[in-house]
Amino acid sequence: MTRMTPSRADSASTRAFQPLAAILAWVVPGLGHWYLGQRVRALRIASGIAVLILGGLLIGGVDVVDSKEDRLWFIAQMGGGPVVLAIDTLNLKYVKSQPESEAASWRALGHVNSVGTLSIGLAGMMNVVVILDALYPRARGGRRSRRAEDESV
């Protein structure tokens, strides 16, 4: 059994709860992990969530984020951060306010809209998991790898 030195004990207690990292992770997906010093992980998170959000927009149009008509999906999508609010604002102020003939060019119909909505909803729910991971980070330095455990047997 290893004893924790005072410096290791202090660093473990300061990393136990990180509310600023969680807020940053919601504002910009991946920024919370960047703040925690996990740069590669932050870039992977940011690129994964960005691909889901941009893919959903390209597949389904701006109408895939709609806080008025798709309330439950919007709640799931809000995990993606302020960019989802910006897309909703764009949809409500500029697309929904246009005459139906002009607004139709911004919308996808049928299953394509559903796929776009689902993609952005998945991005939001995935980012909620990332936010929780940033809020309660696990100490990464003290754990032995699985391969090291196998070799010691």
Beta strands, then each sheet from edge to edge (+ up, - down):
end
